Amino acid sequence: METLTLDIVFNRLSKQLNRIERKLKVMGQEMDDLTTEVTNNTSVEKSALALIQGFAAQLAAAGSDPAKLKALRDSLKANDDELAAAVVANTPAAPAA
């Protein structure tokens, strides 16, 4: 009788351990995904900061010279178009409702 009880307890513990291991695997995958997302966001924020600082420097360098300001405006327009295309290309489609 005691052996049967120990077998039952062992089986229950084994099943619980298997469930815990599966949950840990899922949690590990979720942690990896979260780490990747944080890294990507940090990179994007640093890129945006560099862009803003670069623009400020270009604007200061152009001063009030109309030709330099036009060249800066043309450059910004080209960057606008490139950024818009990249956003469209890399934005996943909205899920169907």
C-alpha positions in Angstrom: 0.0 0.0 0.0 2.8 2.4 0.9 4.6 1.8 -2.5 1.4 2.6 -4.4 1.1 5.9 -2.5 4.7 6.8 -3.2 4.1 6.0 -6.9 1.1 8.3 -6.9 3.0 11.1 -5.2 5.9 10.7 -7.5 3.7 10.8 -10.6 1.9 13.9 -9.4 5.2 15.6 -8.6 6.6 14.6 -12.0 3.6 16.1 -13.7 3.9 19.3 -11.7 7.6 19.6 -12.5 6.8 19.1 -16.2 4.3 21.9 -16.1 6.7 24.2 -14.3 9.4 23.4 -16.9 7.1 24.3 -19.8 6.1 27.5 -18.1 9.7 28.4 -17.5 10.5 27.8 -21.2 7.7 30.1 -22.3 8.8 32.7 -19.8 12.4 32.5 -21.1 11.1 33.0 -24.7 9.0 36.0 -23.5 12.1 37.5 -21.7 14.2 37.1 -24.8 11.5 38.9 -26.9 11.2 41.7 -24.3 15.0 42.1 -24.3 15.1 42.4 -28.0 12.3 44.9 -28.0 14.0 47.1 -25.4 17.2 47.0 -27.4 15.4 48.0 -30.6 13.6 50.9 -28.8 16.9 52.1 -27.3 18.5 52.1 -30.7 15.6 54.0 -32.2 15.7 56.6 -29.5 19.4 57.1 -29.9 19.0 57.4 -33.7 16.2 60.0 -33.2 18.4 62.0 -30.8 21.3 62.0 -33.3 19.0 63.1 -36.1 17.6 66.0 -34.0 21.1 67.1 -32.9 22.4 66.8 -36.5 19.5 68.9 -37.8 20.2 71.6 -35.2 23.8 71.7 -36.2 22.9 71.9 -39.9 20.4 74.7 -39.3 23.0 76.7 -37.3 25.5 76.1 -40.1 23.1 77.4 -42.7 22.4 80.6 -40.8 20.4 82.9 -42.9 22.0 82.1 -46.2 19.0 81.4 -48.6 21.0 78.9 -50.7 22.1 76.9 -47.7 18.6 77.0 -46.2 17.2 75.7 -49.5 19.8 72.9 -49.6 18.9 72.0 -46.1 15.2 72.0 -46.9 15.8 69.8 -49.9 17.8 67.4 -47.9 15.1 67.2 -45.2 12.4 66.6 -47.8 14.5 63.7 -49.3 14.9 62.3 -45.7 11.2 62.7 -45.1 10.3 60.6 -48.2 12.9 58.0 -47.3 11.6 57.8 -43.7 8.0 57.6 -44.8 8.8 54.7 -47.2 10.7 52.9 -44.4 7.8 53.2 -42.0 5.3 51.9 -44.5 7.6 49.0 -45.5 8.2 48.0 -41.9 4.8 48.5 -40.4 2.9 45.2 -40.0 -0.7 45.2 -41.3 -3.4 45.8 -38.7 -5.0 42.5 -37.6 -8.4 41.8 -38.9 -11.1 42.8 -36.4 
